[in-house]
Amino acid sequence: MKNKKKVYTLGPKGSFHHLACVEYLGGQQEIEFCESFAGVFEAVRAGHLGWIALYNSLAGVVENHETEIEKNFTLLDEMDYEVKLCICAAPKTKLKELTKLYSHEKAFGESKRFTSEKLPKVEFIKCPSTSHAAQKVAQEKEENSAAICHAETAKFYGLEILANIPNKRKNETSFGLFAG
């Protein structure tokens, strides 16, 4: 992309929004993070570009933003990004010893078969995103705790991958780049 405007997306660093945006842009743009979709829309109204998830092949519409985008913005392009989940934790943590698992509720749903089989007694603790979960596990270094997130997210926070969660069906999220 030749346009050097900042691109605003949901964070923190390592979120699926961030990872997909980096892949789409090829690292050529400056990426800023917002805590909400409303924050992304506000940045686009101020003249920047926005990048948000539109649709997931397993969960359906991510948030109902189509009307807002069609009415107030121009959708410039879309890209599908494969969702791959893993369980990650601080170094030396063992999968079979986990007692707490942090993640976004959609990630819990997408990994239910795996976690009920491998971790039937683990406590599930909801976070705003999978990247927030990884960040929390990395910062708190709580014994026997882990996060469900993307493998690249685990790397951002110095976590080790304990298990990859297999997808039974193709799991992709469609992201959109839009402007004011």
Number of C-alpha atoms within 10 A of each C-alpha: 9 6 8 11 14 16 22 28 28 25 22 19 18 26 23 28 22 23 16 23 25 16 12 18 13 10 10 13 16 12 21 17 17 16 12 13 18 11 16 23 25 16 21 21 15 11 12 18 25 30 26 26 24 19 18 18 16 13 13 10 15 16 11 10 14 12 9 10 16 10 9 13 18 13 16 11 11 16 17 18 20 15 18 20 24 22 26 33 29 25 13 11 18 15 18 11 12 17 16 18 23 28 25 20 16 15 20 21 11 20 19 15 15 16 18 11 9 13 18 11 12 17 13 16 14 17 16 14 23 29 30 23 26 31 22 19 26 22 12 10 15 13 16 19 25 31 33 29 31 24 19 18 27 27 14 14 20 16 25 18 23 19 16 16 19 13 14 9 8 10 17 17 24 18 23 19 20 21 20 17
